[in-house]
Amino acid sequence: MSFPFEQYTAVIENSDPVRVNGRVTQVVGLLVEATGPQIPVGEVCHITTGLGPMPCEVVGFRRNSILLMPLVSTAGIRQGSEVVPFGQPLTAPAGEALLGRLVDGLGVPIDEKGDLPPDIGRVPISRDPPNPFSRRRINAPLETGIKVLDAMLTMGRGQRMGIFSGSGVGKSTLMGMICRSSKADVNVIGLVGERGREVREFIEKDLGPEGLRRSVVVVATSDKPALVRVKAAFTATAIAEYFRDQGKDVMLMMDSVTRFALSQREIGLAVGEPPTTRGYTPSVFSLLPKLLERAGTSKTGSITAIYTVLVEGGDMDEPVADAVRGILDGHLVLSREMAHQNLFPAVDILGSISRLMPDIVSKKHYDTAGRVRDLYSTYQQSADLVNIGAYKKGTNAKIDQAVERLPRIEAFIKQGIQEAVPFEESVRLLEGILA
């Protein structure tokens, strides 16, 4: 029997028998500067303080110093505090025990239900997107229970969609409706940069006990350090990837990508990146595809992802919205005007699109949705003339038909918060608009 000398020789050569710790030399704003140790970007360190070990992550280098950013506040750090390498990057908990639980951006429970089981698995939060050739084609719809989405903006299992809107137009309500009534096996919800008051409100009012039972909620409120807010998005994605690798169809929802981008901008400016478009640093636009491309299909399961994007003043061409729209497979635009008319969910069917809808529904279904969209567009173009009485019935047959069908279209778009409509029923109601 031969002894595997080569295996043990490789282990010895790659090990570091002397642990070299560092010392804090300076703290400026969000940034901690320290001398040594020589460790790579992305690795976690602990800074020894009077309040206990403080976790930090290496975010860059400057001359002969390493730049760290705390995963908590900088309180308690003093000059000369010891910096101890942790030896591995951040990981997130993963397993069935997470269902129904709320965790923070680092995967620590915050729902007062006790600790997670000690034997729960761990997965790295940073991971490369799947090989493009290993992704299965998307060819099956995912039922959301929302009429206007299932019938006119059909999403596929593994598709990535964006919800673009201003504040107060119903994003969180729509997310809760989808979580409660979708046919996904598991929901993973990332609340990034949200107000602390809104978290419990979303859990109890929008998500509800039924939705929470098959959901994992990752929360990093706006008062948390920028690095924790960024990590929360990757933690939620890593948990969704775990369930996808188990062969499940996962619904990943993140609110919001805009606050994720703002958090990364804080980090970039702190380490000295030059601001570019509207103050956003280059790392923001390089990090967005690394996050968004991780969702989708794999050989075993799928992650259908919905990301919310806050558009300032309805500006759909602002930098983050423009970058996200170019990466995703479609977008849902929520209209403030429709919300003012009490049309909820306020989905603007003319400004929204599902790029995969032609591939996952029948030709009859797709053509019917196109005809309804055409009627609604015709009415919108002539709405001013109709409303002031300047249009005379019989002048244009297409406008006459649009005016006649408008009440049916608006009734179709409207849906109660607790109402869930089966996919086939949504398609039948769509066809009824043209009957």
N, C-alpha and C positions, 0 to 999 in steps of 0.2 A: 504494500500500500504506500503510495507516494504522498509526501506531505506538501500541502499547497503553499510553498514559501513565497511565491509571487504575490498571492493574495494578501498575506500579512505584511510583506515588504511595502506594498502600495499603501496600506493603512498607516504604517509607521511614517512613511515619507510625507503623507498628507496631513499628519497630525502636528499640532503645535504644543510641545511639552511645556513651554513657558507662557503663561497667560500675562499679557501686557495690558494693564489698565491705563486709562487716561485721566486728565485733570481738566476741570472747567476753567477757562481763562477769561471768558466774557459772556455776558447775556445782554442782547440788544433786541428789544421787542419780543417777537416770537422765536428768535434764533438763539441757540446756545452754541458757543464756540469752545472747542476743547483741543488739547494736544493729545495725539495718539488716542486709541490704538489704531493700527492700520486695518480697517475693515471696510467692506464694500457698501456702496449706496443701497439703501433699502433694508439693511440689517438693523435689528433692535438692540439698544443698549439700555442699561439701568444707571441712573445717576443717584448716588448715595446722598440722601438728605436726612435732616432731623425728623422728617415726617415719614421716612421709609424710602425704599427704592422707587425711583420715578422712571417709568418707561419713556424712552425717546427713540426716534428713528433717524438714521443718517440720511440727510437730504442733499449733501454736497460737500465740497472741499474748498478751502481757500488757503493758498500757499501751503504751509505745513500744518494746517489745522483742519479738523473735521467740523462740519456744521450739522448740528442736531436740532430736531424740533420735538418738543415734548408732546406726548399723547394725553397729557393732563395740563394743568397750569404750570407756570414757572415758579410758583411760590415755593420757597424752601431751598432753592438752588443758591449756593454761594460760590465765590471764587475759590477754586481749589477742590471743589467736590469731586469725588472719584467717579470715573466713567468706566463701567464694567460691561464688556461685550456679552450679549445674551447668547450668541452663537447660532441664531436662526432667524429667518424672517417671520412676520406675523402670520398666524393661522386663525382659522375660524372653526367653531364647533359644527359638526355635521352629523345628522342622524334623525331618526323618527321621533326622538324625544324632544326635538325642537318644535314640533307642531303644536300650535296654540300658545307659543311663548313669545315674549318680547325681549330682545337683547339690544345692547348698545352697539356702537360702531366697531367695537373690538370683540363682540361676541359674548359679553358678560350679561347675564340675566338682569332685567330691571323691573320685572313684573310682580315681585314679592311672592313668587311661587316656589322659592327655594333654588338651590343650585342645580345645575345640570348633572346628570349621572356621571360619575368619575370615569366610566369606561366609554364615554361618547367619543366618536371619531373626531379627528382634526384634519382640515384641508388648508393648503396655503391660499391666502387671499389673492396673491398675484399669480396669474397663470396666462399662458399664451392662448389666443383664440384657436379653435379647432382648425385643423388642416382644411383648406377650402374644398379639396377633393373628397374629404371624408364626410362632408355634410350631405345628408339626404335631401333630395328635392322636396319642396313643399307642395303637396298635392291634395291636402285634406283641410277643410275648414274647421275652425275652432268656434264652437257655439258660445256666445257671450251672454245670451239672454236679453240683449238690448236690440230692439227691432231695427232701428236705423243702422246699427253697425252690422248685424247679421245679414240684412237684406240688401243694403246699398253700399256698404264699405266692408265687405266680408274679409275677415282675417283668417290666415292659415295657421296651422300648428307649426310653430317655429318662426313666425313672422315677427318683425320688430316695427312697432308703430310709435309715433309721437303724438302727444296731446298738446297742442299749441294754444295758449290763451293767456289773457291777463288775469289778474287776481279777482276772486269773487265771482267767477262765471260758472263754477260747478265742477272743477277738476276732481276734487276729493270725493264728491258725491258720486260722480261717474265711476271713479276707481272702485268705490265701495260696492256699487251695483254690479260691476263686472266680477269682483272677487266673490260675491255671494252667489251669483247665478251662472258663472262660466263652468264649462265641463272639464276644466283642467284638474289634474289629480292633486296638485299642491300649489298654493299661492305663496310667493315670497315677496314681501313688500318692504321697500327701502324708503324711509322718511328722512331725507337729507336736508338739514338746515331748516326744519320746520319750527314753528313757534311751539314752545312747550305746552301751552294751553290746548293746542289743536290735536295733540297726540291722543289723549284719552277720548276726546270728542270723536276722532276718526275711528278709534277702536270700538267704542260703544255704540255710536250712532250710525256711522257709515258702513263699517265692516260687520258689526253685530256678532253675537255668539256663534251663529251658523258659519259665518265666513272665517272667524278666528280659529275654529276647530281644525281647519285644514290649511292654516296659514302660519308663516313665520314672519315676524315683523322686526325689522332692524331700524333702530332709531338713533339719530344723532341730531339733537336740536341745535338751534342757531347759537346757543351760548357755548357749545363745545369748541375746542380748538379746531382750527382749519384742517389740520392733518387728520383728526378723528372723523370729520365730516367727509373727507375724501375717502378714508378707509372704509366708512360705512357703505359706500356705493360698491366697493370691491368685495366687502364681506357679504352683502346681499347676493351679489353675482356668484360668489364662490359657493354659497349654500344652495342656490338654484342649480348650479352645475353638479353638485353632489346628487341631488334628486334626479336630474336628467340622466346622470350616469347609471342610476338604478333602473332606468327604463321608463321613467314617469314623464308625463306631459306637464310641464311646469308653467305657471303664469307668473312672470316677474314684473313687478310694477315699481317704478322709482319716481318719487316726487321730492325734489326736482333736479333735472340735469343742470338747470341754470345755476342753482345754488352749489352744486358740485363744481361747476366751472368757476364760480366766484371764490370758492374755497381754495382751489388750485391756484387761482390768480394771487391770493394772499400769500401762499407759500412761495410762488415764483418771484414775487416782488421782494419778499423777505430775503431770499438767497441771492438777489441781485440780477434777476432776469430783466431784460429791457422790456418795458410795456410796448405793445404794438397796437392793433386795432382796438379802439375804445378802451385802452388800458389793459386789455387781456395780454398775458404773456404767451410766448410760443409754446410752452409746455402744456397750456390748456388745450390747444388744438391738436397736439400730438397724443394727449392722454384720452381725448374723447373716443377715437376709434378703438383704442385698446380696451376701453370699457364696453362700448356698444357692440363691438364685433364678437364678444364672448357669448352673447345670446344667440339662439338659433337652434338648428337641428344637429344631431350627432348620429352615430351609428345605432344608438340604443333608444334615446328619448328626444325630447325637444324642450326648448325654452321659448315660449311666446312672450315677448317683452313689450311693455308699454312704458314710455318715458314721458314725463310731463316737462314742458318748456314754457317758462314765463316770458311772454313777449311784452316789452315795455311800450305802452301806448299803441298796442296793436301792430308794432313794427315787425313784420315777418322776416325782414331782411337784416335784422341785427345779427352780429357776428356768431353768437352761440346758436341761435335758431337756424341760421343759414348753414352752419357746419353740421348740425345734427340732422337737418332735413336731407342733406346730401348723403348721409350714412345710412339712414333708416329705410325701411321698405314701404313707407307710406306715412301719412299724417292726418290727424283729426284736428280740425280747427273749431274751437268753441267761440261762438259769436255773442258779444255783449248785447247786440240789438235783439237777438232772439231771446236772450235771457230777460230783457226788459219786456218782451211780449209774453212772458211766462211760458215759453216753449222750452221745456227741459226733457231730456238732455239737450243743451243748446248747440248741437252739432251742425255746423254749416256744411251742408252736403255739396255745395258748389265749390267751396274752398278746400274740401278734404278729398283724399284719394287713398285707395288701397292698391298698390302696384301689383299685387299677386292675385287680386280678385278674378281676372280673366282665366287664370290657370286652375282655380279651385272650385268654381261653380259652373253650372250648366250654361249653355249658350242662351237658352230661354230666360233663365234668371238674370244673366248679365244684360241681355237686351232690354228686359223689363226695367231694370234699374236705370239704364241709360235713357229710356223714354221718360221715366219719372223725373230724372234730373233735367232733361231737356224742357219739360213742361215748367218745372220750378224756375229754371233760368229764364224762360220766356216771360213768366210773370214778373220776376225781379226787374227785368229790363223795361217793362212797361208799367210798373207799379205806380209811379208818380202820375202818369196820365189817367190811370184807372181811378186812383184815389181822389183826384180833384174833379172827376167827372168829365174830363176832356176826351175820353175814349168812348166811342159809340159802338155798342154791341152790333156785331155783324160785319164790321170793317175788316177784321182779320180773323179767320177761322182758328188759327193757332193760338192767338191771344184769348179768344173766346173759350177755347178748351182749357187753357191754363187757368183762367179765372174760375171756371166751373170746378176744376179739380183741386184748387188751392185748399179748401177746407179739408178734403180727404188727406192731402199731403201733410198738412200741419197736424191733423189728428194722428197720422201715422208716426210722425216724429216724436210727439209727446208720449211720455211713459212715466208711470208712477215709480217712486224710489224703491218701493218694496215689490214691484211687479217684475216678473221674469217670464219672458215669452219664448216658447220653443222655436228652434230654427225653422222648422217646416211651417209653423204658424206665421212667422215673420214674413216668409216668402209669399204665403197665401195672401196676407194682408197687403203686401206690396202689389201683387197682381190685381187686388181688388180696387186699387186706385184708378186703374185704367178700364175697369169693367163698365 
